[in-house]
Amino acid sequence: MNMILKKNKHGEGRRAGFRGTLALFLTAALVLGTGVQSALAADTTGGVIATPYVSLGADLSDEQRAAVLSLLDLTEESLAGYTVMEITNEQEHQYLDAYLTPEIIGDQAWSSAKITASEAGSGIAVTTRNINYCTAAMYENALATAGVENAEIVVAGPVPISGTAALIGIMNAYADMNQTELNAENVDAAADELVTTSQLGESLGDQEKASELIAAIKEAVAESGIDSTEEASELVDEAAEQMDITLTEDEKNQILSLVDKISKLDLDVDQLKEQAKGIYEKLESMDIDLSSEKVQGILATIGSWFSTIWEKLVELFNSFS
């Protein structure tokens, strides 16, 4: 089965040209050739899908497959109770080449995951094993952006790997498992978010702080909205300052590109907080003010400063007249 996709209500007019079209193409491409080995089964008592899913890298050797299954707390025999899908390296590159170098993605599809639906309101809970680039919080926050809800997920590799490609299998399995629709724009933003957060964490030497920064910015954008490039820039600067983070110009631009995508999505703040509970509960305990009033106040101060400078220049010019 293919992942079911739905366009965001903002439509083509809200897309960033080529990147928006690319998002749709890549999202569709990632599901081509996916194999499904067992049928969907539903639990009519609580709305939870009874049959969990396993997404396996298509290039796992027999030995690697056994290692991954062990990390997922599975055996070949127990797979009979799961719907099994495969993700190929070609799909990984089709979807992630826009954000990662081929060296990071590699030439073998190894990233694997187990996805189990959970009760409504339980949120997304991710556990990682042999994943050295993406943290559980990064997955949870990115998956919430994609539209994933209420799922227990274990991500594993046969050896220590980045794990970025596992996002493809998780989103694909979730959509198929729930017979739901994932917006192409949300899926693309989720991939961008996971990569951006991972790269920032590596640069800062602090994956947790990187996750907190991106989560705080995303929450502010979803809650207050961003109406201009100036607001977006000031929001990123203010968030970094409050979290005592120094960003390079390239890092800031990468985050601003993500902010532009997030600002076009219909993200529900309450839903984000419910699905990625861990990181947003931590943010609530931190004294961070990224409200629209705060950003607007800063912009007003900057505007007032420029106005004062201009008035003084006019006075100086007039004094020579």
C-alpha positions as CSV (number, residue, x, y, z in Angstrom):
1,M,0.0,0.0,0.0
2,N,1.1,3.6,-0.6
3,M,1.2,6.3,1.9
4,I,-2.0,8.4,1.7
5,L,-1.2,12.1,1.2
6,K,-3.3,15.2,1.4
7,K,-2.3,18.7,0.4
8,N,-2.3,21.4,3.0
9,K,-5.3,23.7,2.8
10,H,-3.1,26.6,1.9
11,G,-2.5,25.0,-1.5
12,E,0.0,25.7,-4.2
13,G,-0.1,29.5,-3.5
14,R,1.6,29.0,-0.1
15,R,4.4,26.8,-1.4
16,A,8.0,27.9,-1.8
17,G,8.1,27.1,-5.6
18,F,10.4,24.3,-6.4
19,R,10.9,23.1,-2.8
20,G,7.1,22.6,-2.4
21,T,6.8,20.6,-5.7
22,L,9.9,18.6,-4.7
23,A,8.3,17.8,-1.4
24,L,5.3,16.2,-3.1
25,F,7.4,14.3,-5.5
26,L,9.7,12.9,-2.9
27,T,7.0,12.0,-0.5
28,A,5.2,10.0,-3.2
29,A,8.5,8.5,-4.2
30,L,9.3,7.2,-0.8
31,V,6.5,4.8,-0.7
32,L,6.9,3.2,-4.2
33,G,7.8,-0.4,-4.0
34,T,6.9,-0.9,-0.4
35,G,5.8,-4.4,0.4
36,V,3.2,-5.3,2.9
37,Q,3.2,-8.9,4.3
38,S,0.1,-8.9,6.6
39,A,-3.3,-7.4,6.8
40,L,-4.7,-4.5,8.9
41,A,-6.5,-5.5,12.0
42,A,-8.4,-3.1,14.3
43,D,-9.2,-3.2,18.0
44,T,-12.9,-2.3,18.1
45,T,-12.8,-1.7,21.9
46,G,-10.5,1.3,22.0
47,G,-9.7,2.4,18.5
48,V,-6.1,1.1,18.7
49,I,-4.8,-0.8,15.7
50,A,-4.2,-4.3,16.9
51,T,-1.5,-5.2,14.4
52,P,1.8,-3.3,14.9
53,Y,4.2,-2.6,12.1
54,V,7.9,-3.2,11.5
55,S,9.8,-1.3,8.9
56,L,13.1,-3.0,7.9
57,G,16.0,-1.7,5.8
58,A,16.0,-3.6,2.5
59,D,19.8,-4.1,2.5
60,L,20.1,-5.9,5.9
61,S,22.1,-9.1,5.7
62,D,20.8,-12.1,7.5
63,E,23.1,-11.5,10.4
64,Q,22.2,-7.8,10.5
65,R,18.5,-8.6,10.3
66,A,18.8,-10.9,13.2
67,A,20.7,-8.2,15.2
68,V,18.0,-5.6,14.4
69,L,15.2,-7.9,15.3
70,S,16.9,-8.6,18.6
71,L,17.1,-4.8,19.3
72,L,13.5,-4.5,18.4
73,D,12.7,-7.3,20.9
74,L,11.5,-9.5,18.0
75,T,12.3,-12.8,16.4
76,E,11.5,-14.2,12.9
77,E,8.7,-16.2,14.5
78,S,7.2,-13.2,16.2
79,L,7.1,-11.2,13.0
80,A,4.0,-13.2,12.1
81,G,2.1,-10.9,14.4
82,Y,3.3,-7.8,12.6
83,T,2.8,-6.1,9.2
84,V,6.3,-6.0,7.7
85,M,7.5,-3.3,5.3
86,E,10.8,-2.6,3.6
87,I,12.5,0.7,2.9
88,T,15.1,0.8,0.1
89,N,18.3,3.0,-0.1
90,E,16.9,4.5,-3.3
91,Q,13.9,5.7,-1.3
92,E,16.1,7.1,1.3
93,H,18.1,9.1,-1.2
94,Q,15.0,10.3,-3.1
95,Y,13.6,11.7,0.1
96,L,16.7,12.9,2.0
97,D,19.1,14.1,-0.6
98,A,17.7,17.6,-0.4
99,Y,18.9,17.8,3.2
100,L,21.8,15.4,3.7
101,T,25.0,14.5,1.8
102,P,25.1,11.1,0.2
103,E,27.9,10.1,2.6
104,I,25.6,10.5,5.6
105,I,22.7,8.6,4.0
106,G,25.0,5.9,2.7
107,D,24.5,3.3,0.1
108,Q,22.7,0.7,2.2
109,A,19.2,0.8,3.8
110,W,19.7,-0.4,7.3
111,S,17.5,1.9,9.5
112,S,14.6,-0.1,10.9
113,A,11.7,0.6,13.3
114,K,8.9,-1.0,15.2
115,I,5.7,1.0,15.3
116,T,2.8,0.2,17.7
117,A,-0.4,2.3,18.0
118,S,-1.2,3.4,21.6
119,E,-4.2,4.9,23.4
120,A,-5.5,8.3,22.4
121,G,-3.7,11.0,24.4
122,S,-0.7,8.9,25.1
123,G,1.5,10.8,22.6
124,I,4.5,9.7,20.7
125,A,7.2,7.7,22.6
126,V,10.4,6.8,20.8
127,T,13.3,4.6,22.0
128,T,16.5,4.5,20.0
129,R,19.1,1.6,19.8
130,N,22.3,1.9,17.8
131,I,21.3,5.4,16.6
132,N,24.0,8.0,17.0
133,Y,22.7,11.0,15.1
134,C,19.0,11.4,16.1
135,T,17.7,11.4,19.6
136,A,14.4,10.2,20.8
137,A,13.2,13.8,21.3
138,M,14.2,14.7,17.8
139,Y,12.1,11.9,16.4
140,E,9.2,12.7,18.6
141,N,9.1,16.4,17.7
142,A,9.6,15.8,14.0
143,L,6.9,13.1,13.9
144,A,4.5,15.4,15.7
145,T,5.1,17.9,12.8
146,A,4.4,15.2,10.3
147,G,1.0,14.5,11.9
148,V,1.8,11.2,13.6
149,E,-0.2,10.6,16.8
150,N,-0.2,8.2,19.7
151,A,2.5,5.6,18.8
152,E,5.2,3.7,20.6
153,I,8.3,3.5,18.3
154,V,11.6,1.7,18.6
155,V,14.3,2.7,16.1
156,A,17.3,0.4,15.6
157,G,20.3,-0.2,13.4
158,P,22.5,-3.3,13.1
159,V,25.5,-1.1,13.9
160,P,25.7,2.6,15.1
161,I,24.1,4.6,12.3
162,S,22.6,8.1,11.9
163,G,19.0,6.9,11.8
164,T,17.6,9.8,9.7
165,A,16.3,7.4,7.1
166,A,14.2,5.5,9.7
167,L,11.9,8.5,9.7
168,I,10.7,7.4,6.2
169,G,9.8,4.0,7.3
170,I,8.0,5.3,10.5
171,M,5.8,7.8,8.6
172,N,5.1,5.2,5.9
173,A,4.1,2.6,8.4
174,Y,2.0,5.0,10.5
175,A,0.0,6.1,7.5
176,D,-0.6,2.6,6.3
177,M,-1.4,1.3,9.8
178,N,-4.0,4.0,10.4
179,Q,-5.3,4.3,6.9
180,T,-4.8,8.0,7.3
181,E,-3.6,11.0,5.3
182,L,-0.3,12.8,5.9
183,N,0.1,16.2,4.3
184,A,3.0,16.3,1.9
185,E,4.1,19.7,3.3
186,N,4.1,18.3,6.9
187,V,6.1,15.3,5.9
188,D,8.7,17.4,4.1
189,A,8.9,19.8,7.1
190,A,9.3,16.8,9.4
191,A,12.3,15.5,7.4
192,D,13.8,19.0,7.3
193,E,13.3,19.4,11.0
194,L,14.9,16.1,12.0
195,V,18.0,16.9,9.9
196,T,18.2,20.5,11.0
197,T,17.9,19.6,14.6
198,S,20.4,16.7,14.3
199,Q,23.0,18.9,12.5
200,L,22.6,21.7,15.0
201,G,23.0,19.2,17.9
202,E,26.2,18.0,16.4
203,S,27.5,21.6,15.9
204,L,26.6,22.7,19.4
205,G,27.8,19.4,20.9
206,D,24.5,19.3,22.8
207,Q,21.7,17.4,21.1
208,E,19.3,18.2,24.0
209,K,19.7,21.9,23.7
210,A,19.3,21.8,19.9
211,S,16.0,19.9,20.3
212,E,14.8,22.5,22.9
213,L,15.6,25.4,20.6
214,I,13.8,24.0,17.6
215,A,10.8,22.9,19.7
216,A,10.5,26.4,21.3
217,I,10.7,28.1,17.9
218,K,8.2,25.8,16.4
219,E,5.8,26.3,19.3
220,A,6.1,30.1,19.0
221,V,5.5,29.9,15.2
222,A,2.5,27.6,15.6
223,E,1.0,29.7,18.4
224,S,1.6,33.2,17.3
225,G,2.3,33.0,13.6
226,I,5.0,34.7,11.6
227,D,4.1,37.5,9.2
228,S,7.5,38.6,7.9
229,T,11.1,37.6,7.5
230,E,12.0,40.2,10.1
231,E,9.8,38.6,12.7
232,A,11.2,35.2,11.9
233,S,14.7,36.4,12.2
234,E,14.0,38.2,15.5
235,L,12.3,35.1,16.8
236,V,15.3,32.9,16.1
237,D,17.7,35.5,17.6
238,E,15.5,35.9,20.7
239,A,15.2,32.1,21.2
240,A,18.9,31.5,20.8
241,E,19.7,34.4,23.2
242,Q,17.3,33.1,25.9
243,M,18.8,29.6,25.6
244,D,22.4,31.0,25.6
245,I,23.1,29.5,22.2
246,T,25.3,31.2,19.6
247,L,24.3,30.4,16.0
248,T,26.4,30.8,12.9
249,E,24.9,32.6,10.0
250,D,24.5,29.3,8.1
251,E,22.8,27.7,11.1
252,K,20.4,30.6,11.5
253,N,19.6,30.6,7.8
254,Q,18.9,26.8,7.9
255,I,16.5,27.4,10.9
256,L,14.8,30.3,9.1
257,S,14.2,28.0,6.1
258,L,12.5,25.5,8.4
259,V,10.5,28.3,10.1
260,D,9.2,29.4,6.7
261,K,7.9,25.8,6.1
262,I,6.4,25.5,9.6
263,S,4.6,28.9,9.3
264,K,2.7,27.5,6.3
265,L,1.4,24.4,8.2
266,D,-1.8,24.1,10.2
267,L,0.0,23.0,13.4
268,D,-2.1,22.8,16.6
269,V,0.0,23.8,19.6
270,D,-2.0,21.7,22.0
271,Q,-1.6,18.7,19.7
272,L,2.2,19.3,19.5
273,K,2.4,19.4,23.3
274,E,0.3,16.3,23.7
275,Q,2.3,14.2,21.1
276,A,5.8,15.4,22.0
277,K,5.1,15.6,25.8
278,G,8.7,15.2,27.0
279,I,10.3,18.1,25.4
280,Y,7.3,20.5,25.7
281,E,6.9,19.7,29.4
282,K,10.5,20.6,29.9
283,L,10.1,23.8,27.9
284,E,7.3,24.8,30.2
285,S,9.6,24.6,33.2
286,M,12.1,26.9,31.5
287,D,11.5,30.7,31.7
288,I,11.4,31.3,28.0
289,D,9.2,34.1,26.5
290,L,8.8,33.8,22.7
291,S,5.3,35.3,22.6
292,S,4.3,37.4,19.6
293,E,4.1,40.4,21.9
294,K,7.7,39.9,22.9
295,V,8.9,39.7,19.3
296,Q,6.7,42.6,18.2
297,G,8.1,44.6,21.1
298,I,11.6,44.0,20.0
299,L,10.8,44.9,16.4
300,A,9.1,48.1,17.6
301,T,12.2,49.0,19.7
302,I,14.5,48.4,16.7
303,G,12.1,50.5,14.5
304,S,12.1,53.3,17.1
305,W,15.9,53.2,17.2
306,F,16.2,53.6,13.4
307,S,13.6,56.4,13.5
308,T,15.6,58.3,16.1
309,I,18.8,57.9,14.2
310,W,17.1,59.2,11.0
311,E,15.7,62.2,12.9
312,K,19.2,63.1,14.2
313,L,20.6,62.8,10.7
314,V,17.9,65.1,9.3
315,E,18.6,67.6,12.1
316,L,22.3,67.4,11.3
317,F,21.7,67.9,7.6
318,N,19.4,70.9,8.3
319,S,22.1,72.5,10.5
320,F,24.4,72.7,7.5
321,S,21.7,74.2,5.3
